[in-house]
């Protein structure tokens, strides 16, 4: 799984946990039964200006305590214990609004731990409970797109699912995003931009792996535009590869150079970007003889 995806998932996981800890406690003395409707009064920091969805609420102190205990495991390193805690919580509180948050924690932590199959499974669980959850949709779709090979038996179905998830993310990120209510507006806006960019990256990856390089180019350009600053090395590398596949070598070279300049030198993206730069320099005559065409470009 790509390093930048794991890093972003880890950061977002902490934001999700912070939101749960700060927003889900029931009012003091609340002993309402599980069927009682939750309070819907948004705290001041969840203003329409900020553009965050009101987070789910625990109906009783018992539910809240159980959720907090399970969520701590969800963001830990013991996957088996976390899965058991999530199942137990779901069984004990079948009507809880917090279950989707718990499974989203499991999804994000699975990405951090480089367990793509588990990440997809947990993301699907979230979307069963909360079909418009933009974080679950974006990350599930991107993991599917990144880990599915064209030769896989279920490639067509997985690519279709990835594209559907990406569009769910795009349609809901501005209205259904939940974060800790005390995060600054800059963080909210940056998170939304990043999720939109990852959605376009997903659509671009699906098109690229289907050999539709013109469509892939379009989506990778949209990903770069949606993210704004700071830019992401992987998106520029993917755009360079899509252009390369269309023999647009002169257009591809600056994108590959941009990717190389943005990438962490210790990350595999840096190595791939530099290899693409050298290939394109030979093809364009910018870095030596173009008489011998280098090997085909790497895959995004």
C-alpha positions as CSV (number, residue, x, y, z in Angstrom):
1,X,0.0,0.0,0.0
2,X,1.3,3.4,-0.9
3,X,3.2,5.2,1.9
4,X,1.4,8.5,1.5
5,X,-1.9,6.7,1.9
6,X,-0.8,5.1,5.1
7,X,0.5,8.4,6.5
8,X,-2.7,10.2,5.6
9,X,-4.9,7.5,7.1
10,X,-2.9,7.6,10.3
11,X,-3.4,11.3,10.6
12,X,-7.1,11.1,9.9
13,X,-7.5,8.2,12.3
14,X,-6.3,10.4,15.2
15,X,-8.8,13.1,14.1
16,X,-11.6,10.6,14.1
17,X,-10.7,9.3,17.5
18,X,-10.4,12.9,18.8
19,X,-13.9,13.6,17.5
20,X,-15.3,10.6,19.2
21,X,-13.7,11.4,22.5
22,X,-14.8,15.0,22.5
23,X,-18.3,14.8,21.0
24,X,-20.0,11.5,21.8
25,X,-20.4,11.6,25.6
26,X,-24.1,11.7,26.6
27,X,-25.4,14.5,28.8
28,X,-24.6,14.1,32.5
29,X,-27.0,11.9,34.3
30,X,-28.5,10.5,31.0
31,X,-29.9,7.1,31.7
32,X,-32.2,6.9,28.7
33,X,-32.9,3.5,27.2
34,X,-31.2,2.5,24.0
35,X,-34.3,3.4,21.9
36,X,-34.4,7.0,23.1
37,X,-33.6,9.6,20.4
38,X,-30.2,11.2,20.7
39,X,-29.9,14.9,21.3
40,X,-29.5,16.8,18.1
41,X,-28.3,20.2,19.3
42,X,-25.1,21.0,17.5
43,X,-22.3,22.4,19.7
44,X,-21.2,25.9,18.7
45,X,-18.1,24.7,16.9
46,X,-20.2,22.6,14.5
47,X,-21.5,25.6,12.6
48,X,-22.7,25.6,9.1
49,X,-19.7,27.8,8.2
50,X,-17.3,25.1,9.2
51,X,-19.2,22.5,7.1
52,X,-19.1,19.5,9.4
53,X,-21.8,16.9,10.0
54,X,-23.0,16.6,13.6
55,X,-21.3,13.5,15.0
56,X,-23.3,10.5,16.3
57,X,-24.2,10.6,20.0
58,X,-24.1,7.9,22.7
59,X,-27.6,7.4,24.2
60,X,-26.3,6.2,27.6
61,X,-23.2,6.4,29.7
62,X,-22.8,2.6,29.4
63,X,-22.8,2.8,25.6
64,X,-20.3,5.7,25.6
65,X,-17.9,3.9,28.0
66,X,-18.1,0.7,25.9
67,X,-17.5,2.7,22.7
68,X,-14.4,4.4,24.2
69,X,-12.9,1.1,25.3
70,X,-13.5,-0.5,21.9
71,X,-12.2,2.5,20.0
72,X,-8.9,2.5,21.9
73,X,-8.4,-1.1,20.7
74,X,-9.4,-0.1,17.2
75,X,-6.5,2.3,16.9
76,X,-4.0,-0.2,18.5
77,X,-1.8,-2.9,17.1
78,X,-3.9,-6.0,18.2
79,X,-6.2,-6.5,15.2
80,X,-7.8,-9.6,16.6
81,X,-8.7,-8.0,19.9
82,X,-10.0,-4.9,18.1
83,X,-12.2,-7.0,15.9
84,X,-13.7,-8.9,18.8
85,X,-14.4,-5.6,20.7
86,X,-16.1,-4.2,17.6
87,X,-18.3,-7.3,17.2
88,X,-19.2,-7.3,20.9
89,X,-20.1,-3.6,20.8
90,X,-22.3,-4.1,17.8
91,X,-24.1,-7.0,19.5
92,X,-24.6,-5.3,22.8
93,X,-25.7,-2.0,21.2
94,X,-27.4,-3.0,17.9
95,X,-29.0,0.5,17.5
96,X,-25.9,2.5,18.3
97,X,-25.0,5.4,16.0
98,X,-21.4,4.9,17.1
99,X,-20.8,1.6,15.4
100,X,-19.9,3.1,12.1
101,X,-17.3,5.3,13.7
102,X,-15.8,2.3,15.4
103,X,-15.5,0.4,12.1
104,X,-14.0,3.5,10.5
105,X,-11.3,3.4,13.1
106,X,-10.6,-0.2,12.2
107,X,-10.5,0.7,8.5
108,X,-8.0,3.6,9.0
109,X,-5.8,1.6,11.3
110,X,-5.8,-1.3,8.9
111,X,-4.4,1.1,6.2
112,X,-1.8,2.2,8.7
113,X,-0.8,-1.4,9.3
114,X,-0.7,-2.1,5.6
115,X,-3.5,-4.6,5.7
116,X,-5.4,-3.8,2.6
117,X,-7.9,-6.7,2.7
118,X,-9.0,-5.9,6.2
119,X,-9.2,-2.2,5.3
120,X,-11.6,-2.9,2.5
121,X,-13.7,-5.2,4.7
122,X,-13.9,-2.6,7.4
123,X,-14.7,0.2,4.9
124,X,-17.5,-1.9,3.5
125,X,-18.9,-2.4,7.0
126,X,-18.9,1.4,7.6
127,X,-20.8,1.9,4.3
128,X,-23.4,-0.6,5.2
129,X,-24.1,1.4,8.3
130,X,-23.5,4.9,6.9
131,X,-23.8,4.8,3.1
132,X,-22.8,8.4,2.6
133,X,-19.8,8.4,4.8
134,X,-17.2,10.2,2.6
135,X,-14.1,9.1,4.5
136,X,-15.0,5.4,4.3
137,X,-16.0,5.7,0.7
138,X,-12.9,7.5,-0.4
139,X,-10.4,5.3,1.4
140,X,-12.2,2.0,0.5
141,X,-12.3,3.0,-3.1
142,X,-8.6,4.1,-3.2
143,X,-7.4,0.9,-1.5
144,X,-9.4,-1.2,-4.0
145,X,-8.0,0.8,-6.9
146,X,-4.4,0.6,-5.7
147,X,-4.4,-3.1,-4.8
148,X,-6.4,-4.5,-7.7
149,X,-4.5,-5.9,-10.7
150,X,-5.9,-6.1,-14.2
151,X,-5.4,-9.9,-14.1
152,X,-7.4,-10.4,-10.9
153,X,-10.4,-12.6,-11.4
154,X,-12.7,-10.0,-9.7
155,X,-10.9,-7.0,-11.2
156,X,-14.0,-5.7,-13.1
157,X,-16.2,-5.9,-10.0
158,X,-13.5,-4.3,-7.8
159,X,-12.8,-1.5,-10.2
160,X,-16.6,-0.8,-10.5
161,X,-16.9,-0.7,-6.7
162,X,-13.8,1.6,-6.4
163,X,-15.3,4.0,-8.9
164,X,-18.7,4.0,-7.1
165,X,-17.0,4.7,-3.8
166,X,-15.0,7.5,-5.3
167,X,-18.2,9.2,-6.5
168,X,-19.9,8.7,-3.2
169,X,-16.9,10.5,-1.6
170,X,-17.2,13.4,-4.0
171,X,-20.9,13.7,-3.6
172,X,-20.8,13.8,0.3
173,X,-17.5,15.3,1.4
174,X,-18.9,18.8,1.7
175,X,-21.9,17.8,3.7
176,X,-21.3,14.6,5.6
177,X,-17.7,14.9,6.9
178,X,-17.3,14.3,10.6
179,X,-14.2,15.5,12.5
180,X,-13.4,16.8,16.0
181,X,-15.5,20.0,16.4
182,X,-12.6,22.0,17.7
183,X,-10.4,21.6,14.6
184,X,-9.6,24.9,12.8
185,X,-11.4,25.8,9.6
186,X,-8.1,25.4,7.7
187,X,-7.9,21.8,8.7
188,X,-11.5,21.1,7.7
189,X,-10.9,22.7,4.3
190,X,-7.6,20.8,3.9
191,X,-9.2,17.5,4.8
192,X,-12.0,18.0,2.3
193,X,-9.6,19.0,-0.5
194,X,-7.5,15.9,0.2
195,X,-10.5,13.6,0.2
196,X,-11.6,15.1,-3.2
197,X,-8.1,14.6,-4.6
198,X,-8.0,11.0,-3.5
199,X,-11.4,10.4,-5.1
200,X,-10.1,11.7,-8.4
201,X,-6.9,9.7,-8.0
202,X,-9.1,6.6,-7.6
203,X,-11.1,7.3,-10.7
204,X,-7.8,8.0,-12.6
205,X,-6.2,4.7,-11.3
206,X,-9.3,2.7,-12.4
207,X,-9.1,4.3,-15.9
208,X,-5.3,3.8,-16.1
209,X,-5.6,0.1,-15.2
210,X,-8.3,-0.3,-17.9
211,X,-5.8,1.3,-20.4
212,X,-8.0,4.4,-20.8
213,X,-5.1,6.8,-20.5
214,X,-7.0,9.9,-21.8
215,X,-9.5,9.5,-19.0
216,X,-6.8,8.8,-16.5
217,X,-5.0,12.0,-17.4
218,X,-8.2,14.0,-16.9
219,X,-8.8,12.6,-13.4
220,X,-5.2,12.9,-12.3
221,X,-5.2,16.6,-13.4
222,X,-8.4,17.0,-11.4
223,X,-6.8,15.4,-8.4
224,X,-3.9,17.9,-8.5
225,X,-6.2,20.8,-8.9
226,X,-8.5,19.7,-6.1
227,X,-5.7,19.2,-3.6
228,X,-4.0,22.6,-4.2
229,X,-1.1,23.3,-1.9
230,X,0.9,21.4,-0.7
231,X,1.0,19.2,-3.8
232,X,1.3,15.4,-3.7
233,X,4.2,13.6,-5.4
234,X,2.2,10.6,-6.3
235,X,-0.5,12.5,-8.2
236,X,2.1,14.2,-10.4
237,X,3.8,10.8,-11.0
238,X,0.5,9.2,-12.0
239,X,-0.2,12.1,-14.4
240,X,3.3,11.7,-15.9
241,X,2.7,8.0,-16.4
242,X,-0.7,8.6,-18.0
243,X,0.9,11.2,-20.4
244,X,3.8,8.9,-21.1
245,X,1.4,6.1,-22.1
246,X,-0.1,8.5,-24.7
247,X,3.4,9.3,-26.1
248,X,3.1,12.9,-24.7
249,X,6.7,12.8,-23.5
250,X,7.3,16.5,-23.4
251,X,4.2,17.1,-21.3
252,X,5.0,14.2,-19.0
253,X,8.6,15.2,-18.2
254,X,7.8,18.3,-16.0
255,X,5.2,16.3,-14.1
256,X,7.8,13.6,-13.4
257,X,10.3,16.2,-12.3
258,X,7.7,17.7,-10.1
259,X,7.0,14.3,-8.5
260,X,10.7,13.8,-8.0
261,X,11.1,17.2,-6.3
262,X,8.1,16.6,-4.0
263,X,8.8,13.0,-3.0
264,X,10.5,12.0,0.3
265,X,13.9,10.7,-0.8
266,X,13.3,7.7,1.4
267,X,10.0,6.8,-0.2
268,X,9.6,4.4,-3.1
269,X,7.7,7.2,-5.0
270,X,11.0,9.1,-5.2
271,X,12.8,6.2,-6.9
272,X,9.9,5.6,-9.4
273,X,9.7,9.4,-10.2
274,X,13.4,9.6,-10.8
275,X,13.3,6.5,-13.1
276,X,10.5,8.2,-15.0
277,X,12.4,11.4,-15.3
278,X,15.4,9.6,-16.7
279,X,13.2,7.7,-19.2
280,X,11.5,10.8,-20.4
281,X,14.7,12.8,-20.7
282,X,16.1,10.2,-23.1
283,X,12.9,10.1,-25.1
284,X,12.8,13.9,-25.4
285,X,16.5,14.4,-25.9
286,X,16.6,16.5,-22.7
287,X,19.1,14.2,-21.0
288,X,21.0,12.4,-23.7
289,X,20.5,10.4,-26.8
290,X,16.9,9.4,-27.7
291,X,18.1,6.7,-30.2
292,X,17.3,3.8,-27.8
293,X,13.9,3.9,-26.2
294,X,14.0,2.9,-22.5
295,X,11.7,0.2,-21.0
296,X,8.0,1.0,-20.7
297,X,7.0,3.2,-17.8
298,X,6.2,1.8,-14.4
299,X,2.7,1.5,-13.1
300,X,1.2,4.0,-10.7
